[in-house]
Amino acid sequence: MFVVKLFVALIVALALAIYIVNLNIKSKVPPITEVTSAPYKDAKFHNTAPRQPMTFSDTAALWVRFFTEKKVDTTPDINIPVSRISRADLDALSNNTLHLVKLGHSSILLKVYGEYWLIDPVFSDRASPFPFAGPKRFHQPPISLEDLPPIDKVLISHNHYDHLDKASIKILRTKTQQFLVPKGVDGDLIAWGVQADTITTFDWWQELQTSQGLVAFTPTQHFSGRGMGDGNATLWGAWVIKTAQESIFFSGDSGYFQGFKETGDKYGPFDLTMIETGAYDADWADIHMKPEESVQAHIDLKGKVMMPIHNGTFDLAFHTWHDPFDRVVTESANRNVVLSTPQFGHIFSINTLPPLTPWWKSE
């Protein structure tokens, strides 16, 4: 039986590889020609701390693991609680503070002193290049793209499918004034019909002064790629947003590294950190943090309140779907870290952050 499963896994992996290669033939990212703060060599971006390279046998073993290892409790056995919101709900919010809504996974809606901003909007049913396969949503977003008000800014952390969603961008392109993206990601957006003059690209530590405050793009330890021919051709990172009154941090995806302390020293303290807490595994420990490391990252950033993100929406690893919540609650208590765990669709302001609420344990 194992031999049969292994054979099927290899055939499926080969088919997927061919599909992805063909999918990306027309979307090769041209080399970056200017000097960058992020390490850039041989037409690829690199982390500040070298990653352990994966050999062919490592990659093959991981593919086999994905197709043969039995998963346990990786999808919810409860109805994920989602509060539906409307355009009227959003427009009724005051314009004199910063409001937030966790939409799902790492997708965040902000109302920044009257302006609507989206971070890593993924509204599709699957975080995948395929409409028929790949991680499927556990729940629907609390509001549809069509019902959203006009968007002032869309911020993208990197180009993986669970953070950069082609279908969502193709709808948002008609209702968004400005896209803020890492270097190289503009190529995909332009290919999807976004006007080039609405896109601003960012290097690590690059800042933009907006009408509502400062936006900065800071380093993470991760990687990029949407196929087999564009690995690390585009940059990845985190977002800092500092208004006159508030300061928030959005981690994107990252392994734990010294860069969090550097960001905390430069831009902290933060009223709220939104930290990746999910999709971790020993086989990719250098690019995704364990929950205990996520709490340490929050401490390094000099955060006041931590909100775990990158969880509760897609099955992207082998741990149980609720393990990120269970472990981050335990670790935050051990480290005296204040945790906020809003339900999807819960509208709150930076001054009224929801308390720790174990919604993942509800029926």
VENGICOR-V735251 format. One record per residue. PSI is psi in whole degrees, -180 to 180 (none if undefined). BURIAL is 1 if it has 24 or more other ideal C-beta (glycine too) atoms within 12 Angstrom, else 0. Layout:
BEGIN
PSI;BURIAL / PSI;BURIAL
END
This chain:
BEGIN
-42;0 / -40;0 / -40;0 / -46;0 / -40;0 / -43;0 / -45;0 / -41;0 / -43;1 / -39;0 / -46;0 / -42;0 / -42;1 / -43;0 / -43;0 / -40;1 / -45;0 / -42;0 / -46;0 / -40;1 / -48;0 / -34;0 / -32;1 / 4;1 / -39;0 / 3;0 / 32;1 / 137;0 / 125;1 / 149;0 / 146;0 / 130;1 / -24;0 / 163;0 / 138;0 / 154;1 / -37;1 / 138;1 / 130;0 / 120;1 / 140;0 / 41;0 / 26;0 / 145;1 / 154;1 / 155;1 / 159;1 / -34;1 / 123;0 / 136;0 / 152;1 / 116;0 / 143;0 / 126;0 / 171;0 / -41;0 / -35;0 / -46;0 / -44;0 / -41;0 / -37;0 / -42;0 / -46;1 / -41;1 / -43;0 / -36;1 / -12;1 / -25;1 / 132;0 / 125;0 / 143;0 / 121;0 / 37;0 / -10;1 / 147;0 / 145;1 / 14;0 / 164;0 / 116;0 / 124;1 / 126;1 / 126;1 / 118;1 / 138;0 / 158;1 / 169;0 / -39;0 / -40;0 / -43;0 / -43;1 / -24;0 / -13;0 / 147;1 / 158;0 / 16;0 / 19;0 / -170;1 / 119;1 / 151;1 / 152;1 / 126;1 / 114;1 / -26;1 / 144;1 / -114;1 / 12;1 / 124;1 / 135;1 / 130;1 / 145;1 / 104;1 / 93;1 / 47;1 / -19;0 / 139;1 / 125;1 / 145;1 / 137;1 / 127;1 / 58;1 / 117;1 / 108;1 / -6;1 / 162;1 / -25;1 / 141;1 / 79;1 / 156;1 / -9;1 / 135;0 / -11;0 / -6;0 / 164;0 / 172;1 / 125;1 / 144;0 / 143;1 / -22;1 / 161;1 / 155;0 / 154;1 / -13;1 / 148;1 / 160;0 / -40;1 / -30;0 / -11;0 / 148;1 / 171;1 / 138;0 / 130;1 / -45;1 / 140;1 / 126;1 / 131;1 / 133;1 / -37;1 / 177;1 / 15;1 / 155;1 / -24;1 / 7;1 / -30;1 / 109;1 / 112;1 / -47;1 / -39;0 / -43;1 / -38;1 / -25;0 / -42;1 / -22;1 / -25;1 / -7;0 / 16;1 / 133;1 / -37;1 / 136;1 / 127;1 / 117;1 / 157;1 / 160;1 / 134;1 / -29;1 / -21;1 / -30;1 / -44;1 / -44;1 / -43;1 / -40;0 / -27;1 / 7;1 / 6;0 / 135;1 / 132;0 / -33;0 / -2;0 / 0;1 / 132;1 / 125;1 / 151;1 / 138;1 / 167;1 / 137;1 / 7;0 / 141;1 / 155;0 / 125;1 / 119;0 / 176;1 / -21;0 / -3;1 / -163;1 / 137;1 / 132;1 / 148;1 / 122;1 / 160;1 / 150;1 / 173;1 / 96;1 / -146;1 / 176;1 / 169;1 / 140;1 / 1;1 / -159;1 / -1;0 / 7;0 / 25;1 / 123;1 / 20;1 / -18;1 / 159;1 / 165;1 / 159;1 / -169;1 / 164;1 / 135;1 / 132;1 / 120;1 / 111;1 / -175;1 / -26;0 / -27;0 / 160;1 / 122;1 / 157;1 / 134;1 / 119;1 / -21;1 / -145;1 / 144;1 / 148;1 / 166;1 / 134;1 / 174;1 / -21;0 / -27;1 / -41;1 / -39;0 / -42;1 / -41;1 / -40;1 / -34;0 / -40;1 / -12;1 / 175;1 / 162;1 / 135;1 / -35;1 / 131;1 / 130;1 / 104;1 / 132;1 / 124;1 / 80;1 / 159;1 / 37;1 / 160;1 / 152;1 / -27;0 / -15;0 / 44;1 / -20;0 / -7;1 / -7;1 / 135;1 / 144;1 / 157;1 / -36;1 / -36;1 / -33;1 / -41;1 / -40;1 / -38;1 / -43;1 / -43;1 / -44;1 / -35;1 / -5;1 / 43;1 / 149;1 / -45;1 / 139;1 / 134;1 / 113;1 / 133;1 / -177;1 / 41;1 / 164;1 / 4;1 / -38;1 / 150;1 / 106;1 / 7;1 / -161;1 / -12;1 / 164;1 / 156;0 / -27;1 / -4;1 / -41;1 / -41;1 / -47;1 / -45;1 / -37;1 / -32;1 / -47;1 / -47;0 / -39;1 / -36;1 / -40;0 / -31;0 / 8;0 / 41;0 / 134;1 / 124;1 / 139;1 / 126;1 / 71;1 / 149;1 / 157;1 / 131;1 / -6;1 / 118;1 / 129;1 / 163;1 / 165;1 / -22;1 / -10;0 / 57;0 / 135;1 / 147;1 / 178;0 / 118;1 / 113;0 / 61;0 / -25;1 / -10;1 / 0;0 / 161;0 / none;0
END
